[in-house]
């Protein structure tokens, strides 16, 4: 993506989807300087909707600790 030249020292970029993006810049007056080092930005958008749970099955076994058991008569 090429962004137009301006006197700004920062630029907001929006509308990106989840992914990894590399950016670099250079200054231009009468001539342009060299490109900057690459800056990598990771974008991770939340899901469109929260997943729902429709059915849950739970199983367990209840046991008394050995100290709480009564001996058989």
C-alpha positions in Angstrom: 0.0 0.0 0.0 1.3 3.4 -0.9 0.3 6.4 1.3 0.5 9.9 -0.1 3.2 12.2 1.1 2.4 14.8 3.8 4.1 16.6 6.6 2.7 14.2 9.2 5.0 12.2 11.4 2.4 9.5 12.0 -0.4 7.7 10.1 -3.4 5.7 11.4 -4.3 2.7 9.3 -7.7 1.1 9.8 -9.9 -1.6 8.2 -7.3 -4.4 8.4 -8.4 -8.0 8.8 -6.7 -10.4 11.2 -3.2 -11.0 9.9 0.5 -9.8 10.1 1.5 -6.7 8.3 4.9 -5.2 7.5 5.4 -1.5 7.2 8.3 0.7 6.3 8.7 4.4 5.6 11.0 6.9 3.9 11.2 10.7 3.9 11.0 12.7 0.7 11.6 16.3 -0.1 13.3 17.2 -3.4 14.6 13.6 -3.3 13.7 10.5 -1.2 15.8 9.0 1.4 16.3 5.2 1.9 13.6 3.0 3.3 13.4 2.4 7.1 13.7 -1.0 8.7 10.6 -3.1 8.5 8.1 -2.8 11.5 5.8 -5.8 11.8 2.3 -5.4 13.3 0.0 -8.3 14.2 -3.7 -7.7 14.1 -6.0 -10.1 15.8 -9.7 -9.2 15.7 -12.2 -10.8 18.1 -14.7 -13.3 16.7 -17.9 -12.0 15.2 -20.0 -13.8 17.8 -19.3 -15.6 21.1 -19.8 -19.3 20.7 -22.7 -20.8 22.6 -22.9 -24.1 24.4 -26.0 -26.1 23.7 -25.5 -29.3 25.8 -23.2 -30.1 28.7 -22.8 -33.5 30.3 -21.0 -33.8 33.6 -20.0 -36.9 35.5 -18.4 -37.3 38.9 -17.9 -39.8 41.7 -18.2 -38.8 45.3 -16.0 -40.4 47.9 -15.4 -39.7 51.5 -11.9 -39.3 52.7 -10.5 -42.3 54.5 -10.6 -40.5 57.9 -14.3 -39.8 57.5 -15.3 -43.4 56.8 -17.0 -45.5 59.4 -15.9 -49.1 59.8 -18.4 -51.8 58.8 -20.2 -53.4 61.8 
